[in-house]
Amino acid sequence: MINKRLLIKNLLAHNDENSFYDKKRQLNLGLKEGKAKFLKHICALSNSNPKNNSYIVVGVQDEDNKIKGVDFFDDAKLQNLINAYLENPPVVLYENIHFPHLPEGKVVGLVTIRPTEQITALRKNIWKYYGGAVFFRDGSISMSKTFDLKIKDINSTVVAEIETHARNNIELILDGVIEFVHRYDEELHPQYKVFKESFIVCWAGVENTVNDTRYYSRVDVELINEHVKLFYSAHDEVEIEVNEDSFKLIEYVRLGFNNSYKYYPLEQTSFLFDDKGSYQVDTAFLFEPPKFEKKLLFHLYNANNNLCDALKKGSSLSAREKRDVINLAPTYMLCYLNGFEEAKDKLKELSVLMKKQGEKAYQSLKDTQRILRKIKYH
């Protein structure tokens, strides 16, 4: 089993990007340009490495390889994007890797691209790239070029050596468990469980019991063997169920208006461990948008618009308006889910505004965008 933190360190030790790995400060998959560039790199790395894995490391400063980290990214349907836009799509896995020196909630993204041994091409137009385009790596650059159907295999030996040096061992696993337990105080109840005598899962969270059901907030779940963060949520309520074969969690989101809020199930994620030394992840989308009266929604939508106008003008806000800023994004989302199509455009305008309103407001926007991304895929 590969220790993904060690793998990233070994990849970065090669300094410059090359034909089997790339590094990015961040991915902007919410924008068409960001999606297009990501697909271009996936296509180029897949074509340049027909016999071995390729990698993209996300959250690294390009100039000096300094690990800065990015937000936890849990888009289980990323493969859908790959399949929709690429011919002969490779299997792509995005994992969140914990590094101890990063702030809470920050990770390094590791994109693994598994080879297809076939030419991968764009299936249709996206941004400024045309359907049918084929990309390869030329050193550290992904570029469109003519190609020979006999793809050259030049990296298998060096990639195999890097992956071998990243193999896990008992010391790394034990250090990982101890580091996780020490990372959290007693309030978050850090604990661990061994599955199938091979996998160690650690988790922590603030416990809250409602009607004999135990819920957790500020939840962090990590597969220690690979230093992969399986789940992270700074706010939402999570229900956890553990047995001898699986670790299952159901995530809830808090939604509502005017200090009247309820928790709605968003998604169920199950990590299933087998006796063969492997595991799989199953997800089930559970969210059903709550319905509200149109009259109330019109009032809230107009109030949101007025507040946005005040923010754009830099007007001073009342204490209540400052509280309402934190709920701007989820309120627009609920309007959109209840038929206000124009509310989606309003959400897109919030990115710049929310960054200026503090961490809580910006985090609320990111949580809202995450929910909408999941809804879109389902």
C-alpha positions as CSV (number, residue, x, y, z in Angstrom):
1,M,0.0,0.0,0.0
2,I,1.4,3.4,-1.0
3,N,1.8,6.2,1.6
4,K,0.4,9.1,-0.5
5,R,2.1,11.8,1.6
6,L,5.5,10.1,0.9
7,L,4.6,9.7,-2.7
8,I,4.0,13.5,-3.0
9,K,7.3,14.2,-1.4
10,N,9.0,11.8,-3.9
11,L,7.3,13.4,-6.8
12,L,8.3,16.9,-5.7
13,A,11.9,15.8,-5.3
14,H,12.0,15.7,-9.1
15,N,11.8,19.5,-8.9
16,D,10.5,20.2,-12.5
17,E,7.2,18.9,-13.8
18,N,7.7,16.4,-16.6
19,S,5.8,14.0,-18.7
20,F,4.5,11.9,-15.8
21,Y,3.6,14.5,-13.2
22,D,2.4,18.1,-13.0
23,K,1.9,20.4,-10.0
24,K,-0.7,23.2,-9.6
25,R,-1.3,25.9,-7.0
26,Q,-5.0,25.2,-7.3
27,L,-7.7,23.8,-9.7
28,N,-10.5,26.1,-10.7
29,L,-13.1,23.6,-11.7
30,G,-16.0,26.0,-11.1
31,L,-15.0,27.9,-14.2
32,K,-15.1,26.7,-17.8
33,E,-11.5,27.8,-18.4
34,G,-10.4,25.8,-15.3
35,K,-12.2,22.7,-16.4
36,A,-10.7,23.0,-19.9
37,K,-7.2,23.3,-18.6
38,F,-7.7,20.4,-16.2
39,L,-9.0,18.2,-19.0
40,K,-6.1,19.2,-21.2
41,H,-3.6,18.1,-18.6
42,I,-5.4,14.8,-18.0
43,C,-5.4,14.1,-21.7
44,A,-1.7,15.0,-22.1
45,L,-0.5,13.0,-19.1
46,S,-2.6,9.9,-20.1
47,N,-1.3,10.0,-23.6
48,S,2.3,10.5,-22.5
49,N,2.3,7.5,-20.1
50,P,0.6,4.5,-21.6
51,K,2.1,2.0,-19.2
52,N,2.2,3.7,-15.8
53,N,0.3,6.1,-13.5
54,S,0.6,9.9,-13.9
55,Y,0.0,12.4,-11.2
56,I,-1.0,16.0,-10.6
57,V,-0.2,17.5,-7.2
58,V,-2.5,20.3,-6.2
59,G,-1.6,22.9,-3.5
60,V,2.1,23.4,-4.3
61,Q,3.8,26.7,-5.1
62,D,5.4,26.4,-8.6
63,E,8.5,28.4,-8.0
64,D,9.9,26.7,-4.9
65,N,7.8,23.5,-4.4
66,K,6.5,24.9,-1.1
67,I,3.4,23.0,0.0
68,K,0.7,25.6,0.6
69,G,-2.4,23.4,0.6
70,V,-5.9,23.8,-0.8
71,D,-9.5,23.2,0.6
72,F,-10.7,19.7,1.1
73,F,-12.3,18.6,-2.2
74,D,-14.8,15.7,-2.1
75,D,-16.2,15.6,-5.6
76,A,-16.9,11.9,-6.1
77,K,-18.3,12.5,-9.6
78,L,-15.2,14.0,-11.0
79,Q,-14.9,11.0,-13.3
80,N,-18.2,12.1,-14.9
81,L,-16.5,15.2,-16.1
82,I,-13.7,13.2,-17.6
83,N,-16.0,10.7,-19.3
84,A,-18.2,13.5,-20.7
85,Y,-15.3,15.4,-22.4
86,L,-12.7,12.8,-23.3
87,E,-12.6,10.0,-25.8
88,N,-10.9,6.9,-24.3
89,P,-11.0,8.5,-20.9
90,P,-8.5,7.3,-18.2
91,V,-9.6,6.4,-14.7
92,V,-8.9,9.5,-12.6
93,L,-8.8,9.5,-8.8
94,Y,-8.7,12.7,-6.6
95,E,-7.5,12.2,-3.0
96,N,-7.0,14.7,-0.2
97,I,-3.6,14.2,1.6
98,H,-3.0,15.5,5.1
99,F,0.3,17.2,5.9
100,P,0.8,18.1,9.6
101,H,2.1,21.7,9.0
102,L,-0.9,22.8,7.1
103,P,-3.8,24.8,8.8
104,E,-6.9,22.9,9.8
105,G,-9.0,22.0,6.8
106,K,-6.2,22.4,4.3
107,V,-4.8,19.4,2.4
108,V,-2.7,18.6,-0.7
109,G,-4.7,17.3,-3.6
110,L,-3.3,14.2,-5.4
111,V,-4.8,13.4,-8.8
112,T,-3.9,9.9,-10.0
113,I,-4.4,9.2,-13.7
114,R,-4.4,5.5,-14.6
115,P,-3.3,4.5,-18.1
116,T,-5.6,3.3,-20.9
117,E,-2.9,2.4,-23.5
118,Q,-5.2,4.2,-26.0
119,I,-5.1,7.7,-27.5
120,T,-7.2,10.0,-25.3
121,A,-8.7,13.0,-27.1
122,L,-11.2,15.8,-26.5
123,R,-14.7,14.5,-27.3
124,K,-16.2,18.0,-27.8
125,N,-15.4,21.7,-27.6
126,I,-14.7,23.3,-24.3
127,W,-13.4,26.9,-23.8
128,K,-10.8,27.5,-26.6
129,Y,-10.0,23.8,-27.2
130,Y,-11.8,22.0,-30.0
131,G,-13.3,18.6,-30.1
132,G,-10.9,16.0,-31.5
133,A,-7.8,17.8,-30.1
134,V,-5.1,15.4,-28.8
135,F,-2.6,16.6,-26.2
136,F,0.8,15.3,-25.1
137,R,3.4,16.4,-22.6
138,D,6.4,18.1,-24.0
139,G,8.6,18.3,-20.9
140,S,6.5,20.3,-18.4
141,I,4.1,21.6,-21.0
142,S,0.8,20.0,-22.1
143,M,0.3,20.8,-25.8
144,S,-1.6,19.8,-28.8
145,K,0.4,18.0,-31.5
146,T,0.4,15.4,-34.2
147,F,1.2,11.9,-33.0
148,D,2.3,8.5,-33.9
149,L,-0.2,5.7,-33.0
150,K,2.7,3.9,-31.3
151,I,2.8,5.8,-28.0
152,K,6.3,5.8,-26.5
153,D,6.7,4.4,-23.0
154,I,9.7,6.2,-21.4
155,N,8.6,6.6,-17.7
156,S,7.6,3.2,-16.4
157,T,10.9,2.5,-14.7
158,V,11.2,5.8,-12.9
159,V,7.5,5.9,-11.9
160,A,7.8,2.3,-10.5
161,E,10.8,3.4,-8.5
162,I,9.0,6.4,-7.1
163,E,6.0,4.3,-6.1
164,T,8.2,1.6,-4.5
165,H,9.9,4.2,-2.4
166,A,6.5,5.4,-1.2
167,R,5.4,2.1,0.2
168,N,4.1,2.2,3.7
169,N,5.6,0.6,6.8
170,I,4.7,0.0,10.4
171,E,6.6,3.0,11.7
172,L,4.8,5.4,9.3
173,I,1.4,3.9,10.2
174,L,2.0,4.1,14.0
175,D,3.3,7.7,13.7
176,G,0.2,8.6,11.7
177,V,-2.2,7.3,14.4
178,I,-0.3,9.0,17.2
179,E,-0.2,12.3,15.3
180,F,-3.9,12.2,14.6
181,V,-4.8,11.5,18.2
182,H,-2.6,14.3,19.4
183,R,-4.0,16.7,16.8
184,Y,-7.4,16.9,18.6
185,D,-8.3,17.6,22.2
186,E,-10.8,15.5,24.2
187,E,-13.7,17.6,23.1
188,L,-13.4,16.0,19.6
189,H,-13.0,12.4,20.9
190,P,-10.3,11.2,18.5
191,Q,-10.5,7.4,18.0
192,Y,-9.5,4.7,15.6
193,K,-10.5,1.3,14.3
194,V,-8.6,-1.5,12.5
195,F,-10.5,-3.0,9.6
196,K,-9.6,-6.5,8.2
197,E,-6.3,-6.4,10.1
198,S,-5.0,-4.1,7.3
199,F,-6.7,-0.7,7.4
200,I,-6.6,1.9,10.2
201,V,-9.3,4.6,10.1
202,C,-9.0,7.5,12.6
203,W,-11.9,10.0,13.1
204,A,-12.7,12.9,15.4
205,G,-15.7,15.2,16.0
206,V,-17.8,17.0,18.5
207,E,-20.5,14.6,19.7
208,N,-24.1,15.5,20.1
209,T,-26.9,13.1,21.0
210,V,-30.5,13.8,19.7
211,N,-33.3,11.3,20.3
212,D,-30.8,8.5,21.1
213,T,-29.0,9.1,17.8
214,R,-25.4,10.4,18.0
215,Y,-24.3,13.1,15.6
216,Y,-20.9,14.7,15.1
217,S,-19.8,18.1,13.9
218,R,-16.3,19.3,12.9
219,V,-15.7,15.8,11.6
220,D,-12.3,14.6,10.3
221,V,-11.9,11.1,9.0
222,E,-8.5,9.8,7.8
223,L,-7.2,6.5,6.3
224,I,-3.9,6.4,8.1
225,N,-2.3,3.7,5.8
226,E,-2.3,6.2,2.9
227,H,-2.6,9.5,4.8
228,V,-5.7,10.1,2.8
229,K,-8.3,12.4,4.4
230,L,-11.6,10.5,3.6
231,F,-13.9,13.2,4.9
232,Y,-13.7,16.6,6.4
233,S,-16.5,19.1,7.4
234,A,-16.0,22.1,9.6
235,H,-19.7,22.8,10.2
236,D,-22.3,20.2,9.1
237,E,-23.8,17.4,11.3
238,V,-22.6,13.9,10.5
239,E,-24.0,10.5,11.5
240,I,-21.4,7.8,11.8
241,E,-21.9,4.0,11.7
242,V,-19.1,1.5,12.2
243,N,-19.0,-2.3,11.9
244,E,-16.4,-4.9,11.2
245,D,-16.5,-4.4,7.4
246,S,-17.3,-0.8,6.8
247,F,-17.2,2.8,7.9
248,K,-20.4,4.7,6.9
249,L,-21.3,8.3,7.4
250,I,-24.3,10.4,6.5
251,E,-23.8,14.1,6.1
252,Y,-26.5,16.7,6.9
253,V,-26.7,20.3,5.9
254,R,-28.3,23.1,7.9
255,L,-30.8,25.2,5.8
256,G,-33.6,27.6,6.5
257,F,-34.6,31.3,7.0
258,N,-35.1,33.8,9.9
259,N,-33.6,31.7,12.6
260,S,-35.8,28.7,11.7
261,Y,-33.4,26.0,10.5
262,K,-33.5,22.3,9.9
263,Y,-31.0,19.6,9.0
264,Y,-31.4,17.8,5.7
265,P,-29.5,14.6,4.7
266,L,-27.1,15.4,1.9
267,E,-25.1,12.3,1.1
268,Q,-24.2,8.9,2.4
269,T,-20.6,7.7,2.0
270,S,-19.6,4.1,2.8
271,F,-16.0,2.8,2.9
272,L,-16.1,-0.9,2.4
273,F,-13.1,-3.0,3.3
274,D,-12.4,-6.5,2.1
275,D,-10.1,-9.4,3.0
276,K,-8.0,-9.0,-0.1
277,G,-6.3,-5.8,1.2
278,S,-8.4,-3.3,-0.8
279,Y,-11.4,-1.1,-0.2
280,Q,-14.0,0.7,-2.2
281,V,-16.1,3.8,-1.7
282,D,-19.8,3.9,-2.4
283,T,-21.9,7.1,-2.3
284,A,-25.6,7.7,-2.3
285,F,-27.0,11.2,-2.8
286,L,-29.9,11.8,-0.4
287,F,-30.7,15.5,-0.7
288,E,-34.3,16.6,-1.4
289,P,-34.6,20.4,-1.6
290,P,-37.0,21.9,1.0
291,K,-40.0,23.8,-0.4
292,F,-41.1,27.2,0.7
293,E,-43.9,29.6,-0.1
294,K,-43.2,31.8,-3.1
295,K,-44.3,34.9,-1.2
296,L,-41.6,34.4,1.4
297,L,-39.0,33.6,-1.2
298,F,-39.8,36.8,-3.2
299,H,-39.3,38.8,0.0
300,L,-36.0,37.0,0.8
301,Y,-34.7,37.2,-2.7
302,N,-35.3,41.0,-2.9
303,A,-33.7,41.5,0.5
304,N,-30.7,39.5,-0.7
305,N,-30.4,41.7,-3.8
306,N,-30.6,44.9,-1.7
307,L,-27.9,43.6,0.6
308,C,-25.6,42.7,-2.4
309,D,-26.1,46.2,-3.7
310,A,-25.0,47.7,-0.4
311,L,-21.9,45.5,-0.3
312,K,-21.0,46.5,-3.9
313,K,-21.3,50.2,-2.9
314,G,-19.3,49.7,0.3
315,S,-22.2,51.0,2.4
316,S,-22.1,50.6,6.2
317,L,-24.2,47.7,7.4
318,S,-26.4,47.3,10.5
319,A,-25.7,44.5,13.0
320,R,-28.5,42.4,11.5
321,E,-27.3,43.0,7.9
322,K,-23.8,41.8,9.0
323,R,-25.4,38.6,10.2
324,D,-27.4,38.3,7.0
325,V,-24.3,38.4,4.9
326,I,-23.3,35.0,6.2
327,N,-26.6,33.6,4.9
328,L,-26.5,35.3,1.5
329,A,-25.2,32.3,-0.4
330,P,-27.5,29.6,1.2
331,T,-30.5,31.9,0.9
332,Y,-29.8,32.4,-2.9
333,M,-29.4,28.6,-3.2
334,L,-32.7,27.9,-1.6
335,C,-34.4,30.4,-3.9
336,Y,-32.7,28.8,-6.9
337,L,-33.8,25.3,-5.8
338,N,-37.4,26.6,-5.6
339,G,-37.5,27.9,-9.1
340,F,-35.7,31.3,-9.0
341,E,-33.4,30.6,-11.9
342,E,-31.8,34.0,-11.8
343,A,-30.6,33.3,-8.2
344,K,-27.9,31.1,-9.7
345,D,-26.3,34.1,-11.5
346,K,-26.5,36.0,-8.3
347,L,-24.5,33.3,-6.6
348,K,-21.7,33.6,-9.2
349,E,-21.4,37.3,-8.4
350,L,-20.7,36.6,-4.7
351,S,-17.2,35.2,-4.9
352,V,-15.4,38.6,-4.9
353,L,-17.9,40.1,-2.4
354,M,-17.7,37.2,0.2
355,K,-13.9,37.2,0.2
356,K,-14.0,40.7,1.6
357,Q,-16.6,39.9,4.3
358,G,-14.5,37.5,6.4
359,E,-13.9,33.8,6.7
360,K,-17.4,32.8,7.9
361,A,-19.1,34.5,4.9
362,Y,-16.6,33.0,2.4
363,Q,-16.9,29.6,4.0
364,S,-20.7,29.8,3.7
365,L,-20.3,30.5,0.0
366,K,-17.9,27.6,-0.5
367,D,-20.2,25.2,1.4
368,T,-23.1,26.4,-0.8
369,Q,-21.1,25.9,-4.0
370,R,-20.2,22.4,-2.9
371,I,-23.9,21.4,-2.3
372,L,-24.8,22.8,-5.7
373,R,-22.0,20.9,-7.4
374,K,-23.3,17.7,-5.9
375,I,-26.8,18.5,-6.9
376,K,-25.7,19.2,-10.5
377,Y,-24.0,15.8,-10.9
378,H,-27.1,14.0,-9.6
